[in-house]
């Protein structure tokens, strides 16, 4: 972080001291804000706002709590304030029933503030939530389920069950009582239990199988090979594609939709990556003979040795969040291109 004092504020704390005591918490604060907001872009903005507020107040920090908890208080309250004027961010599966007919008409719904994926590289490997909940703390299914909760319940549940803060600490962060925290947590857990996938369905195969599945999917997609897709998809696979509210269930519908309306030879280029603790790929779409433009990000949910869900975020603006350029060359799998 490189914060400089506004004109007339020369008495602000030094950059070096502030950075030394706070910068280590940035990735976990970003993950925390992302869980509450459902948007990696909004989360980045709120974390930056958190650090600016913290820097301005740093001289008055009295050490009654840890620096980490103090930062969480600022970040959480900033997120709750932001949610006063923002709608929840769903996935298509949170808005209506799926279709089993790939021939139905589909159209984007840009007025909905859709859930966004989050790059693993931004969230950081040191997120304390990985100690408490493992990868489930940032999985798409979990983030989508969180969006069903009222804002303060969302904050309470993430602070208590994801990050492991004690009830008294959460009460201090939210300027409330432990009784109120416990009540909000009970309601949030009950709502989440009805909406979230069962724990067994969240278990992924080992890393070698994950890599093989991702490679197989990328090859099938870029080569427009429906038969190869069938081999890596579960029979009950689901496909959703925000900002399109229509979503599909069943291998016949999913492969039928992709084969008839998406897959074409030499149309797509992909960069394997990871998002939300899951295998993912950044997509580029052909825009000329040798030019491909950013299209979006696909996140894969794996169960056993097959792909159980494809969530295709068709938003070119997400590509830069994954540290990639808005255009790519003609190599089918971009990460394998010769340099």
HUNOR-V995648 format. One record per helix or strand. SS is the DSSP state (2 for helix, 1 for strand). FROM is the first residue (numbers start at 1). LEN is the number of residues. Records with the same first field share a line. If there is no record, write none. Layout:
# HUNOR-V995648
SS=FROM-LEN + FROM-LEN
This chain:
# HUNOR-V995648
2=15-23 + 40-21 + 67-17 + 92-3 + 120-4 + 129-9 + 140-7 + 151-12 + 167-8 + 178-18 + 199-4 + 207-16 + 226-7 + 251-11 + 316-7 + 334-3
1=99-1 + 108-1 + 119-1 + 233-9 + 244-6 + 268-8 + 278-9 + 292-12 + 306-8 + 327-2 + 333-1
